[in-house]
Amino acid sequence: MNKMRSLFFAAVCCCSALAVSNLGFSQYSLSVESSPAVTAGLTTYRFHVDMQDATDRMSAVFGNDQASLIVNTPGGAFNSPFNSSWNASGINPAFLPVFPDLADDTYATIGLTGPA
């Protein structure tokens, strides 16, 4: 069985979209992209919250004791030991030739796909 590699951002956006849809805001939708991971036989997933109005902005994704944020990845999520951050800021492109699976790291972001 292949392990599922997903970007934490993807799961966070998925949860956000579901939370928004539960509030009755039908102007938001969720799209999912999949592509082969750097490691053979695995898949990388990206989830995107699609906003219909150009003025809409996502500025935060959160959970607290009143509304938990739970990201469920039954097959697991890959976290590279070479990304010291929970987000894309820890992915240094200079390290990719030496540690290619760093590109498959799971991270959370709003709009970034690499270090800021």
Phi, psi and omega in degrees: 000131178288141172286146177268125174252125180225154175279132181303323177307318181300312181293321179298315179296323178300312180297320179297316181296320179294320178296317179295318181293328177292339178276354177093015178270093185281356181283357178250144176221172183240132173238149183234132174247143172230147179208157178298139176282168176298320177283124184304139176086356181250166184231141174254134179243141173233130177250138181232135172273120181264124181250132185282330183263127182299341180271352178290143178222137171262121183247345181198153171228130187210168171217155178211189183290344178267328181220093184291144171257113182239127177247115184256119176233088185305325180273000181095167177227135183277129174235112180290138176291350182266359171252108184277001184245162175277352182236187184289348182296339179274000181263103180268116181303335179294336180274347185299321178296328181274322181235074187299331180287354173300331178294340180267005184300147176272128179208164178252143178198157168238094175094348180261147172238008179193188182296147180282000000 
